[in-house]
């Protein structure tokens, strides 16, 4: 695996770790509300749902970290979790905001392409 591919896989993992923090711990703060465009009332109402979403984003980050930790033996793990990120990002772009396509799916798709090309 090339250094660039590994770095991009790590970046995708870090993005999802950050999303975990935003959704699980910062959801009702100014930073969390600004990131997701919610009001104080909406954030309070959706707090539990957002924490659940954050946990799932954490699983994506953990899976990518696991794949990186395994090195070359983790190729299938990395491919699987990048695929999950791409599908989740595409669905989020379709159902919530086109911005999700660029924040989640596009970096994962580029990482996957580089990973498979290496």
Secondary structure, 3 states (H helix, E strand, C coil): CCHHHHHHHHHHHHHHHHHHHHHHCCCCCHHHHHHHCCCHHHHHHCHHHHHHHHHHHHHHHHHHHHHHHHHHHHHHHHHHHHHHHHHHHHHHHHHCCCHHHHHHHHHHHHHHHHHHHC
